[in-house]
Amino acid sequence: MIKLTIDGKEYSFDKDPTIRLLDILREDLNKTGVKEGCGEGECGACSVLINGRLTNSCLVAAGSVMGEEIITIEGLRETEAFKVLDQAFADAGAVQCGFCIPGMIMAGHALLLQNPHPTEAEVRRGISGNLCRCTGYNTIVRAIFLAAERGDGVW
C-alpha cells in the first residue's frame, strides 16, 4: 500500500511501490497538468514539488515519497503564488502551446521560494531543466521577473 500526500490530501494506492509518481498523478488522480514529455527526466513537463524541491515525477518511484509533501500544478493553482505567476506569464506573453508551462511555472515557483529576488542567471539556471519548443526562454524569464516584482511576501 502506497500512502501519499498530494496537494494537501491523503491518498492510498494498492500498487507496486516502484510505479512512477507521474503515472499515479495522471492515471489515478487525473492530474493532467503533470505531463509526460520525455519520460527520462530531461524536459521538465512532469515537474512537481516534493517538500518544496522541484522534481521530475517521471523519475520518482511512488513508494519512495511516502510521507513527503507533493504539490502539483493543480495544487499550486489554489494559491496566491500561482495567481501571481499565472498573470505574469500572461502579461509577458510567455505562453503559446502550453505543454511546458505547468513545469515552467513549477520551476519558477520553486526558484522564487528559495530566492524571491533572483538574478537573470539564477532564473535561467532555475528553469534550465525545462524545455520549451515554442514560446522562447526570454519571455519565460521575463515572466518570472514580473512575478518576483509583483509577489513580494507571497514566496
Backbone bond lengths (Angstrom), bond angles and torsions (degrees), N, CA, C in turn:
res aa  C-N    CA-C-N  psi(-1)  N-CA   C-N-CA  omega(-1)  CA-C   N-CA-C  phi
1 M - - - 1.451 - - 1.530 108.48 -
2 I 1.320 115.77 128.05 1.458 121.92 177.51 1.526 107.30 -104.00
3 K 1.335 116.21 125.18 1.460 121.37 177.15 1.520 107.96 -114.62
4 L 1.336 115.10 122.85 1.457 120.77 -176.19 1.519 111.03 -129.17
5 T 1.323 115.82 148.63 1.464 122.29 171.19 1.515 106.93 -106.76
6 I 1.333 115.10 111.85 1.455 121.55 -176.06 1.523 108.39 -125.32
7 D 1.307 115.96 121.95 1.460 122.30 -179.91 1.524 111.74 53.53
8 G 1.338 114.89 38.75 1.455 121.18 175.60 1.516 115.28 82.44
9 K 1.332 118.58 2.28 1.464 121.70 -179.67 1.526 109.89 -116.87
10 E 1.326 115.34 145.78 1.461 121.67 178.61 1.527 109.63 -88.82
11 Y 1.341 115.29 135.44 1.457 121.73 178.07 1.523 109.09 -133.13
12 S 1.326 115.94 149.77 1.460 122.42 172.89 1.521 108.51 -125.77
13 F 1.326 115.00 137.32 1.458 121.19 -178.57 1.518 108.87 -131.27
14 D 1.316 115.90 131.48 1.459 121.32 176.00 1.529 107.11 -91.73
15 K 1.324 114.78 78.77 1.460 121.50 -174.50 1.521 109.66 -139.25
16 D 1.313 114.69 163.67 1.459 121.44 173.15 1.525 107.67 -62.36
17 P 1.328 118.95 129.78 1.468 120.54 -177.86 1.524 114.13 -65.07
18 T 1.322 118.05 -10.49 1.462 119.74 178.47 1.527 112.93 -88.71
19 I 1.335 116.80 -2.32 1.467 119.09 177.52 1.530 108.66 -60.82
20 R 1.314 116.21 143.89 1.464 119.47 -179.82 1.530 110.95 -68.23
21 L 1.313 115.42 141.46 1.456 120.76 175.28 1.525 109.83 -56.17
22 L 1.309 117.68 -40.59 1.466 122.56 178.02 1.526 111.42 -52.13
23 D 1.333 117.48 -44.30 1.466 120.98 -177.12 1.522 111.85 -66.93
24 I 1.328 117.12 -39.77 1.469 119.65 176.64 1.521 110.17 -64.39
25 L 1.322 116.61 -44.71 1.467 120.12 -178.61 1.520 111.35 -60.13
26 R 1.310 116.88 -47.51 1.466 120.37 -176.12 1.529 112.82 -78.47
27 E 1.314 116.10 -49.95 1.468 119.94 -171.13 1.524 113.61 -81.48
28 D 1.319 117.36 -38.66 1.459 119.61 -176.21 1.523 112.69 -92.88
29 L 1.327 117.16 -33.28 1.465 120.50 -176.30 1.521 113.44 -109.61
30 N 1.324 117.52 -1.90 1.462 122.61 178.73 1.531 112.38 55.48
31 K 1.308 116.36 37.08 1.473 122.19 176.55 1.526 106.85 -90.31
32 T 1.317 114.64 82.06 1.465 120.97 -172.14 1.523 113.82 -82.53
33 G 1.324 117.85 -3.56 1.460 119.89 172.62 1.518 110.79 -69.16
34 V 1.324 116.17 -23.39 1.462 123.15 174.87 1.518 105.49 -86.74
35 K 1.312 116.84 112.96 1.470 121.32 -172.16 1.519 111.45 -108.34
36 E 1.331 115.18 153.59 1.461 118.83 169.63 1.516 107.75 -100.29
37 G 1.307 114.36 115.83 1.460 120.10 176.81 1.513 109.20 -101.22
38 C 1.306 115.74 -73.46 1.465 120.80 -174.88 1.527 113.01 -99.88
39 G 1.322 118.06 -26.85 1.455 121.19 -176.98 1.524 113.21 72.30
40 E 1.331 116.92 10.35 1.466 121.01 -175.87 1.527 112.90 -129.09
41 G 1.326 117.83 9.11 1.456 120.38 178.93 1.509 114.92 77.69
42 E 1.322 117.00 19.45 1.467 121.01 -176.65 1.522 114.35 -100.70
43 C 1.350 118.25 -21.74 1.467 118.54 -169.24 1.526 115.30 -108.75
44 G 1.325 118.68 -23.66 1.458 121.22 179.00 1.515 115.59 81.90
45 A 1.327 118.69 1.87 1.467 120.71 -178.74 1.528 111.92 -65.87
46 C 1.318 116.98 -22.18 1.462 121.70 -177.67 1.526 111.95 -100.13
47 S 1.315 118.04 18.23 1.472 122.15 -174.23 1.519 113.11 -61.05
48 V 1.318 114.29 135.36 1.461 123.45 171.50 1.530 106.52 -135.99
49 L 1.310 115.67 169.31 1.453 120.29 171.37 1.519 108.08 -103.75
50 I 1.309 116.64 129.66 1.454 121.95 172.82 1.518 106.09 -118.13
51 N 1.325 114.77 112.44 1.472 121.44 -173.74 1.529 111.17 52.09
52 G 1.335 115.94 40.71 1.458 121.78 176.56 1.512 115.14 81.37
53 R 1.320 117.65 -0.58 1.471 122.30 -178.15 1.531 109.43 -103.08
54 L 1.312 117.00 128.63 1.456 122.16 178.57 1.528 109.45 -63.46
55 T 1.335 116.08 128.85 1.460 121.34 -174.57 1.519 109.76 -142.68
56 N 1.319 116.65 141.03 1.463 121.80 173.51 1.525 108.32 -82.83
57 S 1.319 116.88 112.32 1.464 120.94 -174.93 1.523 112.97 -68.94
58 C 1.326 117.77 -15.51 1.466 119.92 177.52 1.526 111.70 -72.51
59 L 1.323 117.47 -15.01 1.464 122.11 -178.17 1.530 112.84 -103.62
60 V 1.329 117.41 2.65 1.458 121.11 -172.63 1.525 110.70 -110.15
61 A 1.319 116.11 123.85 1.463 120.80 171.41 1.525 107.05 -73.16
62 A 1.326 116.28 128.54 1.466 120.16 -175.74 1.523 111.89 -57.29
63 G 1.317 117.80 -37.08 1.458 120.72 179.97 1.517 113.72 -64.89
64 S 1.315 116.85 -19.56 1.473 120.09 -177.91 1.524 113.03 -82.44
65 V 1.322 118.48 -8.79 1.464 120.67 -177.13 1.529 112.75 -116.24
66 M 1.331 115.69 19.37 1.468 118.14 174.55 1.527 108.23 -62.67
67 G 1.318 116.37 135.01 1.450 121.10 -178.87 1.521 114.15 87.26
68 E 1.307 117.30 -5.75 1.468 121.99 179.20 1.534 109.00 -93.48
69 E 1.325 116.20 158.84 1.468 121.80 176.66 1.518 108.47 -96.21
70 I 1.318 116.49 114.76 1.465 122.81 -177.98 1.525 108.34 -107.07
71 I 1.326 115.99 127.38 1.464 121.38 177.94 1.530 107.71 -120.27
72 T 1.323 115.25 127.83 1.465 121.48 175.46 1.525 108.70 -102.41
73 I 1.318 115.79 174.43 1.470 119.64 176.00 1.532 109.84 -61.06
74 E 1.335 117.15 -33.65 1.463 120.11 178.18 1.529 111.07 -64.06
75 G 1.316 117.20 -38.75 1.459 120.77 177.43 1.524 111.73 -72.12
76 L 1.315 115.89 -40.51 1.460 120.44 178.70 1.520 110.64 -62.63
77 R 1.338 116.14 -32.95 1.465 121.90 -178.76 1.523 113.14 -55.97
78 E 1.321 116.55 -22.14 1.465 121.51 -177.79 1.526 112.84 -86.33
79 T 1.317 117.94 5.04 1.461 121.27 -173.86 1.525 112.29 -110.17
80 E 1.316 114.50 161.82 1.464 120.87 174.64 1.527 110.52 -65.86
81 A 1.331 116.83 -35.17 1.466 121.02 179.07 1.529 110.60 -59.34
82 F 1.328 116.90 -41.62 1.462 119.18 178.31 1.521 110.95 -62.91
83 K 1.313 117.23 -42.67 1.472 120.08 -179.91 1.522 110.87 -57.44
84 V 1.328 115.58 -41.70 1.469 120.14 179.34 1.531 109.89 -65.76
85 L 1.323 117.28 -48.19 1.467 121.32 -179.75 1.527 111.37 -63.49
86 D 1.319 116.78 -44.94 1.457 121.63 -178.77 1.528 111.15 -58.76
87 Q 1.322 116.53 -46.93 1.468 120.38 -179.89 1.517 110.88 -66.86
88 A 1.330 117.05 -38.22 1.463 120.52 179.22 1.531 110.60 -64.92
89 F 1.323 117.77 -41.74 1.468 120.70 178.00 1.526 109.96 -63.62
90 A 1.323 117.44 -40.77 1.470 120.51 178.36 1.521 110.75 -65.73
91 D 1.315 117.78 -46.57 1.456 121.47 -177.67 1.524 112.74 -65.75
92 A 1.321 116.88 -32.10 1.469 120.97 -179.52 1.531 112.10 -84.00
93 G 1.326 117.13 -6.09 1.461 120.00 -176.74 1.525 111.61 68.25
94 A 1.335 115.85 35.89 1.461 121.13 -173.31 1.523 113.67 -94.35
95 V 1.327 117.72 17.68 1.466 120.51 -179.67 1.525 109.01 -129.93
96 Q 1.320 115.49 128.47 1.467 119.61 170.61 1.514 108.22 -123.19
97 C 1.329 119.01 -89.52 1.465 119.47 -176.67 1.516 112.21 -72.46
98 G 1.327 117.70 -29.10 1.451 121.68 177.19 1.515 115.66 90.41
99 F 1.319 119.04 -7.71 1.464 120.44 -176.99 1.523 111.83 -62.40
100 C 1.317 117.66 -44.39 1.467 121.24 -176.39 1.523 113.27 -86.12
101 I 1.317 117.65 -15.66 1.457 121.05 -168.95 1.530 113.79 -62.23
102 P 1.332 120.59 -41.41 1.469 116.94 176.42 1.530 112.23 -56.34
103 G 1.317 117.20 -43.67 1.470 120.45 178.15 1.518 112.15 -66.30
104 M 1.326 116.91 -38.32 1.465 120.22 177.85 1.525 110.89 -65.58
105 I 1.312 116.96 -40.42 1.467 120.18 178.12 1.522 109.77 -65.68
106 M 1.332 116.99 -40.93 1.464 119.64 177.17 1.530 110.31 -62.33
107 A 1.334 116.76 -41.61 1.469 120.59 178.75 1.524 110.74 -64.85
108 G 1.326 116.53 -43.64 1.461 120.22 177.82 1.522 111.76 -62.17
109 H 1.315 116.12 -41.95 1.465 120.37 178.79 1.529 110.72 -63.83
110 A 1.331 116.86 -46.68 1.469 120.58 179.47 1.529 110.51 -59.13
111 L 1.324 116.57 -42.77 1.460 120.79 178.86 1.525 110.98 -62.41
112 L 1.337 116.37 -48.46 1.462 120.15 -176.61 1.533 112.61 -68.58
113 L 1.330 116.93 -25.89 1.466 119.43 172.96 1.525 110.45 -64.38
114 Q 1.327 116.24 -39.58 1.465 121.73 -178.88 1.527 112.08 -80.26
115 N 1.346 115.30 -34.89 1.455 120.27 -173.62 1.531 108.64 -148.15
116 P 1.327 118.36 94.11 1.463 120.98 -175.85 1.531 115.18 -67.24
117 H 1.334 117.60 -11.60 1.461 121.07 179.58 1.537 109.77 -134.64
118 P 1.330 116.53 69.07 1.468 119.82 -175.71 1.525 112.72 -77.61
119 T 1.316 114.61 160.06 1.466 121.29 171.38 1.523 107.87 -83.18
120 E 1.328 115.64 169.83 1.463 118.56 177.36 1.527 110.97 -60.51
121 A 1.311 116.83 -41.67 1.470 120.06 179.35 1.527 110.81 -61.17
122 E 1.322 116.92 -39.55 1.469 120.28 179.16 1.519 111.69 -67.88
123 V 1.330 117.45 -37.96 1.466 120.19 176.59 1.527 109.68 -64.36
124 R 1.305 116.80 -47.18 1.469 119.75 -179.74 1.525 111.31 -61.97
125 R 1.315 117.49 -38.27 1.462 120.74 176.80 1.532 109.81 -67.98
126 G 1.327 117.13 -38.44 1.462 121.99 -179.10 1.513 114.21 -64.46
127 I 1.321 117.29 -30.30 1.466 120.47 179.36 1.525 112.06 -102.17
128 S 1.317 116.77 4.69 1.467 120.46 -172.28 1.522 114.08 -62.47
129 G 1.314 119.23 -21.68 1.460 120.86 178.59 1.518 113.18 -87.88
130 N 1.330 117.29 7.41 1.455 122.21 -178.11 1.525 109.87 -117.99
131 L 1.312 116.04 128.39 1.457 121.09 179.81 1.519 111.18 -97.53
132 C 1.317 115.53 140.48 1.464 122.88 174.64 1.519 107.02 -131.28
133 R 1.308 116.22 128.04 1.454 119.36 -177.59 1.531 113.22 -102.70
134 C 1.336 118.59 -9.07 1.463 116.36 -176.02 1.519 115.23 -132.63
135 T 1.302 120.58 -34.12 1.465 120.15 -175.40 1.516 111.51 -74.82
136 G 1.291 116.23 -44.88 1.454 120.62 -176.22 1.508 110.39 100.78
137 Y 1.298 115.27 140.33 1.454 120.98 -173.61 1.525 113.10 -71.70
138 N 1.312 118.63 -29.04 1.463 119.71 -177.39 1.525 111.79 -61.84
139 T 1.327 117.57 -41.95 1.470 119.30 179.12 1.527 111.28 -70.29
140 I 1.329 117.06 -32.69 1.465 120.30 177.51 1.524 109.88 -68.55
141 V 1.313 116.73 -42.68 1.473 120.36 175.97 1.531 109.40 -60.02
142 R 1.329 116.52 -45.07 1.464 120.65 178.34 1.533 110.63 -59.17
143 A 1.325 117.00 -40.81 1.466 120.84 179.66 1.528 111.45 -62.59
144 I 1.308 117.13 -40.99 1.468 120.25 -179.79 1.531 110.15 -68.04
145 F 1.332 116.92 -37.43 1.471 119.59 174.74 1.526 111.05 -63.37
146 L 1.331 117.48 -42.13 1.469 120.56 177.21 1.523 110.50 -60.26
147 A 1.320 116.14 -44.03 1.465 120.60 179.32 1.528 110.47 -61.73
148 A 1.327 115.84 -41.65 1.476 119.93 179.02 1.520 110.64 -61.52
149 E 1.347 116.79 -41.60 1.470 121.14 179.20 1.521 112.09 -66.37
150 R 1.313 115.94 -40.74 1.471 121.08 -173.78 1.528 113.66 -86.48
151 G 1.295 117.07 -18.41 1.461 120.00 -170.29 1.503 115.85 -102.09
152 D 1.324 117.12 22.57 1.466 119.18 179.57 1.528 110.38 -50.86
153 G 1.299 116.29 125.36 1.464 121.04 179.79 1.510 114.12 90.68
154 V 1.329 117.96 -14.87 1.465 121.54 -179.73 1.517 111.02 -79.57
155 W 1.323 116.21 -33.96 1.462 119.78 -175.91 1.493 108.41 -85.95
